[in-house]
Amino acid sequence: RASRGSLSNRFILSLATTANQMAKKRKRKPDQPAHRAPAPAAAAVAPPLGGLTFAEVQTATEVISILAARPEIFGSKALRGLRAALHPLVTAQLRRYEPVDYAARVTAALQAGRWHEALRSLDGLRDLCDAPKAGTVQRWVRQAGDAPERLRPRLFRAILSSGSGGEGGGEGG
């Protein structure tokens, strides 16, 4: 067991390093989306496991199980590249299920004064590119004015970016 744990830790560190290197190499232009799906033609000619061996899939499954059991590791700076690489997959999976009403969550959190929860809900709203109505954004800005001074800029930035739908300066309606 001890050797398996150290192997998993070494694999996690290796995976984090590789993911960070890949994230650094991948430069995007400002007009390109943050995440792109692979080309359909490439998926058609790929082997059944997408070029991965069964052992690699099994190892990745073990690593994900470890990270699921200890989310504080997954949130570390060392695994930023891994989180970025997993983001398109997670977003695609979330869209397959019942959508979460992040706008309602933001409203409830702001009304109750739960500022950090409001920030998390605004992140979810932005990730799903679900722009709220202009009147909703105005109400949120008024409510965020009651937040502690150190959180106000983050809340305002998140609220205003959610109102644009991620495309920079929407009209509202």
N, C-alpha and C positions, 0 to 999 in steps of 0.2 A: 504493500500500500504506500509506503513512504516513497518508493521510487516512482510510482504512478503520479503522486502529488507533485513531486519535483519535476517530472516530465511535463505535467499539465502546466505548471507555472512557467517552465521554460518555453513551452509551446505558446502560451498566452503572450509572453514577452516577445517572442519571435513574430507572432501574428500582429501584435501591436506595432512593432518596428516596421514590418513589411507594409502594413496598411498606412502608416504615416509616410513612408517613402513614396508609396503610390499616390497618396493625396498631394504631396509636394510636387510630384512630377506632372500631375494633371493640372494644367493651367487652363482657365476658361476666360473667354472674352466676356465683357460686361453684358452684352446682349444675348449670351447663351444661357439657357436654364441651368440651375445648379446640378441637376441630376438628369441623365439621359438613359433611356432604356436601350438595351443592345439591339442591333439591327436584326430584323426578322430573318434575313438570309443567313446570318451567322448561327442563329439558333437552329436552323433547319439542317445544317451539316454537322452540328456538334454531336459527339458521342452521347449515349444515354445519360451519363452523369455529368454532362457538360465538360468533359475533359478531366474530371476528378476521378481518382481511384476510390474504391470502396473504403480502403483504410483511411484516406484523407477525409472522406465524409464522416466516418466513424469518429475520428479524432476531433473534427469540427463539432460534432454533436456533443462529445464529452466537454469540450471547452465551453460551448454555449450552456450546457447544464451547470457547469461551475459558475459561470457568470450570472446565470439566473438565480442561483442559490446565494450569491454574494454581489448584489447590485452595486455596492459601493466601489467594487473593483471596476465594473463596467463604466462607471461615471468618472473614472480617473483620467487625467490628462494624457497618460500614456496610451489610452485606447481611443483617443479622439478619431484617429483615422479609421479604426474599425467601426465606430459608431457612424461615421460619414458613409462608409461603404455599405452598411446595413440599412441606412435611411431609406433609399428607394424601395427596398424590399418590404420594409415595415409599412411604409406609406401605401404601397400597393395592396398589402394584406388588409390594412385598415379599411380601405375603400370597398373591399369585398363584403364587409359586414354592415350591420346597422350603424348608420353614421351617428356620431356623437354631436349633440347640439352645443358646440363650444360657445356660441354667442350667449345662450342661456346661462351657461356656467360662468362666463365673464360677468354678466349682469348680477347674478346671485352673489358672486364673490365680492364684487365692488360694493354692493348694497350692505353686505355683512362686514365689510372692512377687512376681508382676507386678501391682502394685497399680493402675496406670493402666489396664492392659488389663482388669482386673476391673471398674473403674468404667465403661469403655466398654461392656462386656458387660452390666452392670447397667442402663445406659441403654437398650440394645437390648431387654432383657427387659421393662423398664417400657413402652417404646414399643409393644410388641406385646401389652401387657396379659396377659402370661403369668406368673401367680403361681406361684412354687415351693412345694413342700410345707413345712410348718412345721419339720420336722426339718432340711431343707436350709437354711432360714434360720438356725436355731440353729447349725448347723455353720459357716456362713459368718461369723456374728458371732464365733464362737470363733477362726476363722482370721484374721479382720480385726484381732483384737487384737494380732497380731504385726506389723502395718503400722507404718510410721513415725508418730510422734505427730501430725505435721501433716496426714496423710492419713486418720487414723482417723475423725474426725467425718464427713467426706464419704463414706467407705465405709459407716459405720454407717447414715447417713441413706439412702443408696442401697439398702442391703440391706433395711432395715426398710420402705421404701416399695415395694420389689419384692414383699415378702411380703404386702402388703395388696392386691395386684392393682390398685392405682391407685384403689380405691374407698373407702379409709379404714377400716382396722380389720377385716380379714377374720378368720374363725374359725380357719383352718388345718385340717390333717387328715392 
